[in-house]
Amino acid sequence: MKKLKFRKRKKYILHIKRMARALIPAAAALLFYKLLPHFPAFTDAVFSSVLFRIIAVPLGFFLSILPLSLTEILAILALPALVLLLMFFIRRLIRSKNRLKTAGNAGVVAVWVVSAALLFYMLLHGVNFYRLPASELMELDTSQKSAELLQSLCIDLAKKASAERQSLKEDENGCTVLSKSLYKTLAQAGDGYKALDDRYPFLWGVVSRAKPVQLSHWWSYTGISGMYFPFLLEANVNIDQPDFSIPSTAAHELAHTRGFAREDECNFFAVLSCLENPSADYRYSGALMAYIYCSNALYAHDADLWAAASAHCSDGIRRDLNRQGEYWKQFEGKVQKAAEKINDGFIQSQGVDDGVLSYDRVVELLLAYYEKEGLPN
């Protein structure tokens, strides 16, 4: 009897040890989550600039060759795969002579999968929330700027967008359409970053293609225009949105593949890369994206200054902006509000106090860059 109790106790101890080993990756992820925000320079130098690239470069290079979104395929297969796994587990459990042991082994495997996923997420995205901010990497002064400087930036962006739009195609409603096929356009997403590599080596990356999501119309109910999936280094784009928004969305998601996680910084880098892109589609999309952010900030501060800047927008720009407003309005509802709350909660959980409002902080970066460098030609 004592030997039997001893064997059972030994089995429990071994199982606990196995479970503890399975939790090691999750413990490492939690340690990074708690400590790295306090050491941005170290995080930038070791994790974002070295470890992230060691994993991301080979993975991103091979997976970006495929034009299809593996993220979308996995999302579609996820539910049936989980159902099949559950059925397989129930079948094994029914046939097992030792159901407790079978359930315990399955539990250890499940913990390993979740634990490894948490660590992998931290290394491929989470740690990048805690690296040095773009303003320090680029030596930008993000202190408060005058309303007049913001107005000047809005005017220059409006003129830039109006000039770029003249060479673009229009549909029967006078709204911008892509000059090239969707796949060719998305394959050009990295071209603007190549032009920035020499000046800003931290923006170097091997992922140059954004991926189209075929179920984009249904995705629009969440209000999301693009998504980075860190486990596959994929920049996924909603292709149902108005054409002029697609290039800047692709450029934004590519910024994530280069080791940046904060949304305001990815918007900022998207604008810079678009303005440096050889494609007029990208230059227009980036200029208009920047104008929207900056003009919204200017309007909130001074409606008269906004009106004077807005006068520099062409009729074509106004048609595109109206089209964008009409498009997203049709998807407003509970799903979009729920998705925004989830997104806001996720961003705040990474230490970004502003949540989704951090998207508006792109104006600070744009103003600082504009004051220092002006707009790219």
C-alpha positions in Angstrom: 0.0 0.0 0.0 2.8 2.4 0.9 4.6 1.6 -2.4 1.4 2.4 -4.3 1.0 5.7 -2.6 4.7 6.5 -3.2 4.3 5.8 -6.9 1.2 8.0 -7.2 2.9 10.8 -5.3 5.9 10.4 -7.6 3.7 10.6 -10.7 2.0 13.8 -9.4 5.4 15.3 -8.7 6.6 14.4 -12.2 3.5 15.9 -13.7 3.9 19.1 -11.7 7.5 19.4 -12.9 6.4 18.9 -16.5 3.7 21.6 -16.1 6.3 23.9 -14.5 8.7 23.4 -17.4 5.8 24.2 -19.8 5.3 27.5 -18.0 8.9 28.6 -18.4 8.3 30.5 -21.8 5.3 32.2 -20.3 7.3 33.2 -17.3 10.0 34.7 -19.5 7.4 36.6 -21.4 5.9 38.0 -18.2 9.4 39.0 -17.0 10.0 40.9 -20.3 6.6 42.5 -19.9 7.3 43.8 -16.4 11.0 44.7 -16.7 11.7 46.0 -20.3 9.5 49.1 -20.1 12.0 50.4 -17.5 15.0 49.9 -19.8 14.1 51.3 -23.3 17.7 51.8 -24.4 18.6 48.2 -23.5 15.4 46.9 -25.1 16.1 48.8 -28.3 19.7 47.7 -28.5 19.3 44.0 -27.6 15.7 43.0 -28.3 14.4 45.2 -31.1 17.7 45.6 -33.0 19.1 42.1 -32.5 16.8 39.3 -31.2 13.8 40.6 -33.1 15.8 40.7 -36.4 17.3 37.3 -35.9 13.9 35.7 -35.9 12.0 38.2 -38.1 14.4 38.4 -41.1 14.4 34.8 -42.2 10.8 34.2 -41.3 9.6 37.4 -42.9 11.7 36.9 -46.0 10.3 33.4 -46.9 6.7 34.1 -45.9 6.5 37.4 -47.7 7.2 35.7 -51.0 3.7 34.3 -50.9 1.1 36.8 -52.2 -1.7 35.2 -50.2 -2.6 36.1 -46.6 -1.7 33.1 -44.4 -3.2 35.0 -41.5 -6.6 34.9 -43.2 -6.2 31.2 -44.1 -5.4 30.4 -40.5 -8.3 32.5 -39.2 -10.7 30.6 -41.5 -9.3 27.2 -40.5 -9.0 28.0 -36.7 -12.5 27.1 -35.7 -12.8 23.8 -37.6 -9.3 22.9 -36.4 -10.2 23.5 -32.8 -13.3 21.4 -33.2 -11.3 18.5 -34.7 -8.8 18.7 -32.0 -11.5 18.6 -29.3 -13.1 15.6 -31.0 -9.8 13.8 -31.2 -9.1 14.5 -27.5 -12.6 13.3 -26.5 -12.1 10.1 -28.5 -8.6 9.5 -26.9 -10.1 10.2 -23.5 -13.0 7.7 -24.0 -10.6 4.9 -25.2 -7.9 5.6 -22.6 -7.4 3.1 -19.8 -6.0 6.0 -17.6 -8.2 9.0 -18.4 -6.6 11.1 -15.7 -3.1 10.6 -17.2 -4.4 11.3 -20.8 -6.1 14.5 -19.6 -3.0 15.6 -17.8 -0.8 15.0 -20.8 -3.1 17.0 -23.0 -3.1 19.8 -20.4 0.7 19.9 -20.5 0.7 20.1 -24.3 -1.9 22.9 -24.2 0.1 24.9 -21.7 3.3 24.4 -23.8 1.5 25.8 -26.9 0.0 28.8 -25.1 3.2 29.5 -23.2 5.4 29.3 -26.3 3.0 31.6 -28.1 3.2 34.2 -25.4 7.0 34.2 -25.6 7.0 34.2 -29.4 4.6 37.2 -29.4 6.8 39.1 -27.0 9.9 38.6 -29.1 8.2 39.4 -32.4 6.0 42.3 -31.3 5.5 42.9 -27.6 9.1 44.0 -26.8 8.9 46.6 -29.5 6.4 48.6 -27.5 9.2 49.3 -25.0 12.1 50.3 -27.3 13.3 53.9 -27.7 10.7 56.1 -29.2 11.0 57.2 -32.8 11.5 60.8 -31.7 14.7 59.8 -29.9 15.9 57.6 -32.7 15.5 60.4 -35.2 16.4 63.3 -32.8 13.0 65.0 -33.2 11.7 67.7 -30.9 8.1 66.8 -30.1 7.4 69.7 -27.8 4.2 71.7 -28.4 4.3 73.6 -31.7 2.4 76.7 -32.8 -0.9 76.5 -34.5 0.6 78.5 -37.4 3.2 75.7 -38.0 0.4 73.1 -38.0 -1.5 75.2 -40.5 1.6 75.5 -42.7 2.0 71.7 -42.6 -1.6 71.2 -43.5 -1.3 73.6 -46.4 1.8 71.9 -47.7 0.2 68.4 -47.4 -2.9 69.6 -49.2 -0.9 71.0 -52.0 1.3 67.8 -52.1 -1.8 65.6 -52.2 -3.6 67.7 -54.8 -0.5 67.7 -57.1 0.0 63.9 -56.8 -3.6 63.2 -57.5 -3.6 64.9 -60.9 -1.7 61.9 -62.4 -4.0 59.2 -60.9 -6.9 57.4 -62.4 -10.6 58.0 -61.4 -13.7 55.9 -61.5 -17.1 57.0 -62.8 -17.8 58.9 -59.6 -14.5 60.9 -59.9 -12.9 59.0 -57.0 -9.3 57.8 -57.1 -8.6 54.2 -58.2 -5.2 52.4 -58.1 -3.0 52.8 -61.1 -1.8 49.2 -61.0 -3.4 45.9 -60.1 -4.0 45.4 -56.4 -1.3 42.7 -56.1 1.3 44.9 -57.8 0.4 47.9 -55.6 0.7 45.8 -52.4 4.1 44.5 -53.7 5.4 48.1 -53.8 4.7 48.8 -50.1 8.4 48.4 -49.2 9.8 50.6 -51.9 9.5 53.8 -49.8 11.3 52.2 -46.9 14.2 51.3 -49.1 14.6 55.0 -49.8 14.8 55.7 -46.0 17.2 52.9 -45.1 20.4 54.9 -45.6 19.2 57.8 -43.4 17.4 55.6 -40.8 19.0 52.1 -40.7 16.5 51.0 -38.0 13.8 51.0 -40.7 15.5 48.3 -42.7 13.5 45.2 -43.3 13.1 42.3 -45.7 9.2 42.3 -45.8 8.3 44.4 -48.8 4.9 43.0 -49.7 1.6 43.6 -47.9 -1.1 40.8 -48.1 -4.7 41.3 -49.3 -7.5 40.0 -47.1 -10.2 38.5 -49.4 -12.9 38.7 -46.8 -12.3 42.4 -46.3 -15.9 43.5 -46.8 -16.9 41.5 -43.7 -13.8 42.6 -41.9 -14.9 46.2 -42.3 -17.6 45.7 -39.8 -14.8 45.8 -37.2 -13.7 49.2 -38.5 -10.2 47.8 -39.0 -8.3 48.8 -42.2 -5.2 46.7 -41.6 -3.6 44.2 -39.2 -0.1 42.9 -38.4 0.1 39.3 -37.4 3.4 38.9 -35.6 3.6 35.1 -35.6 3.9 35.2 -39.4 5.4 38.7 -39.9 2.4 39.5 -42.2 1.1 42.9 -43.0 -2.6 42.3 -43.8 -4.6 45.0 -45.6 -8.4 45.5 -45.9 -8.8 45.7 -49.7 -12.5 46.7 -49.6 -11.8 50.2 -48.3 -11.4 53.1 -50.8 -8.5 52.6 -53.1 -6.6 55.7 -52.0 -6.3 54.3 -48.4 -4.8 51.0 -49.4 -1.2 52.1 -50.0 -0.9 54.0 -46.7 -2.5 51.1 -44.8 0.1 48.7 -46.4 2.9 51.0 -45.4 1.6 51.3 -41.9 1.5 47.5 -41.4 5.0 47.1 -42.9 6.3 49.4 -40.2 5.4 46.7 -37.7 7.5 44.2 -39.6 10.4 46.5 -39.1 10.3 46.3 -35.3 7.9 49.1 -34.3 4.7 48.5 -32.4 3.3 51.8 -31.4 0.5 52.9 -33.7 1.4 56.6 -33.8 5.0 55.7 -34.9 3.8 53.3 -37.5 1.5 55.9 -39.0 4.4 58.4 -39.0 6.7 55.9 -40.7 3.9 55.1 -43.2 3.7 58.7 -44.2 7.4 59.1 -44.6 7.8 55.9 -46.6 4.8 56.8 -48.8 6.1 60.2 -49.6 9.5 58.6 -50.6 7.8 55.8 -52.7 8.3 56.0 -56.5 4.6 55.2 -56.9 2.2 58.2 -57.2 -0.5 56.1 -55.6 1.6 55.8 -52.4 2.7 59.5 -52.4 -0.9 60.6 -52.7 -2.1 58.1 -50.1 0.6 59.1 -47.6 0.1 62.9 -48.1 -3.6 62.6 -47.7 -3.3 60.3 -44.6 -1.0 62.9 -43.0 -3.4 65.7 -44.0 -6.3 64.0 -42.4 -4.5 63.6 -39.1 -3.1 67.1 -39.1 -6.3 68.9 -40.3 -8.3 67.2 -37.7 -5.9 68.4 -35.0 -6.0 71.9 -36.5 -9.8 72.0 -36.6 -10.0 71.0 -33.0 -7.7 74.0 -32.2 -8.8 76.7 -34.6 -11.6 76.3 -37.1 -10.6 79.5 -39.0 -7.0 78.3 -39.5 -8.4 74.9 -40.6 -10.8 76.6 -43.2 -7.9 78.5 -44.7 -5.8 75.4 -45.0 -8.7 73.3 -46.3 -9.1 75.7 -49.2 -5.9 74.2 -50.7 -7.5 70.8 -51.2 -8.6 70.0 -54.7 -12.1 68.9 -55.6 -10.8 65.5 -56.2 -9.5 65.2 -52.6 -12.9 66.3 -51.3 -14.6 63.6 -53.4 -12.1 61.0 -52.0 -12.7 62.1 -48.4 -16.5 62.0 -48.9 -16.2 58.5 -50.3 -14.1 57.4 -47.4 -16.7 58.8 -44.9 -19.6 57.1 -46.7 -17.7 53.8 -46.9 -17.0 53.5 -43.2 -20.4 54.9 -42.1 -22.2 51.9 -43.5 -20.3 49.6 -41.1 -21.0 51.5 -37.9 -22.6 49.5 -35.2 -22.1 47.3 -32.2 -19.4 45.1 -33.9 -17.2 48.1 -34.7 -17.6 49.5 -31.1 -16.7 46.2 -29.6 -13.7 45.8 -31.8 -12.6 49.4 -30.9 -12.9 48.6 -27.2 -10.9 45.4 -27.6 -8.2 47.2 -29.6 -8.1 50.0 -27.1 -7.7 47.6 -24.2 -5.0 45.7 -26.0 -3.0 48.8 -26.8 -3.3 50.0 -23.2 -2.2 46.6 -21.9 1.1 47.2 -23.7 1.8 50.3 -21.6 0.4 52.9 -24.1 -1.8 55.0 -21.8 -3.6 56.8 -24.6 -5.0 53.6 -26.1 -6.4 54.2 -29.6 -5.9 57.9 -29.1 -2.2 57.2 -29.6 -3.0 57.2 -33.3 -3.5 61.0 -33.0 0.0 61.5 -31.6 1.3 61.0 -35.1 0.7 64.8 -35.5 3.4 65.5 -32.9 5.9 63.4 -34.9 4.9 64.9 -38.2 5.2 68.5 -36.9 8.6 67.7 -35.4 9.9 66.2 -38.6 8.4 69.0 -40.7 10.1 71.6 -38.5 13.4 69.8 -38.8 13.4 68.5 -42.4 10.4 69.8 -44.2 8.3 67.6 -46.4 10.1 65.1 -48.8 10.0 66.3 -52.4 
